[in-house]
Amino acid sequence: MDIHLILICLLYRIVVCEPQCSKFDYEEKTLEKMIRTEILIEQVVSDIKQLTQQTNDAVETVEKMKTELREGFQNMHSENALKLEEYKNTMQEWKDRLEIKPDVLFLSKDPTTQSPRYNTPIIFGTTMYDMSQSYDNTTGIFTSPVDGMYAFTAQICLNTGNKHIHYTIVANGQYVANSLLHDNIYHFCNTAQAFVVLLKGQTAFVMTRSSTSSPLRKNSDYEWCTFSGILIH
């Protein structure tokens, strides 16, 4: 057999047996790839939407937590401010209870005149002692240095002769003790006492309400006209 004929036969067989790619096969594979790509895109879009929703939920949760924390801090601040004010008031009450009050004690004698004016303080010009420097021996007025209960005593001695005097202790503008002395010949003394509550800055003094001329015994070695006071509580 001719060698050329054999080669031709072999080539023909190879060509006939080799698989052929049709147009339909190409389009099918392309469509398959597009479908797979579309499915992948849809999955990616779904994942993005889910991630976006999770992010929004997380942001909303954080904002809610911030609001709750802010409200909680405001409530805590208000409660702490209220408690602090209560503590301050309580501490002030205890401070007032435990505060050491100054020693308030005074005694003054010797009226500056035998004829004090009516409805004005009798001035006792010689201060024997005054622990708190609260009595003014130029005006006859005691001024309370602290709140408290005070005891005041006034001793008035008559001048000789037919004399009388009606006097009173005045505290915070109120009459708190009254006394009347009268004698035709001799002189004598009596006392008036009052217990009063005064606030810081309020005053007390002895005052003539009526009298004869020159009723007071002045600067005697034996009988003293005096005004005294003491803080007792």
Stockholm file with secondary structure:
# STOCKHOLM 1.0

chainA/1-233         MDIHLILICLLYRIVVCEPQCSKFDYEEKTLEKMIRTEILIEQVVSDIKQLTQQTNDAVETVEKMKTELREGFQNMHSENALKLEEYKNTMQEWKDRLEIKPDVLFLSKDPTTQSPRYNTPIIFGTTMYDMSQSYDNTTGIFTSPVDGMYAFTAQICLNTGNKHIHYTIVANGQYVANSLLHDNIYHFCNTAQAFVVLLKGQTAFVMTRSSTSSPLRKNSDYEWCTFSGILIH
#=GR chainA/1-233 SS CCHHHHHHHHHHHHHHHSCCCCHHHHHHHHHHHHHHHHHHHHHHHHHHHHHHHHHHHHHHHHHHHHHHHHHHHHHHHHHHHHHHHHHHHHHHHHHHHHCCCCCCEEEEEEESCSSCCBTSBCCEEEEEEETTSCEETTTTEEECSSSEEEEEEEEEEBCSSSEEEEEEEEETTEEEEEEEEEESSCCCEEEEEEEEEECTTCEEEEEEEEECSSCBCCSCSSCCCEEEEEECC
#=GC SS_cons         CCHHHHHHHHHHHHHHHSCCCCHHHHHHHHHHHHHHHHHHHHHHHHHHHHHHHHHHHHHHHHHHHHHHHHHHHHHHHHHHHHHHHHHHHHHHHHHHHHCCCCCCEEEEEEESCSSCCBTSBCCEEEEEEETTSCEETTTTEEECSSSEEEEEEEEEEBCSSSEEEEEEEEETTEEEEEEEEEESSCCCEEEEEEEEEECTTCEEEEEEEEECSSCBCCSCSSCCCEEEEEECC
//
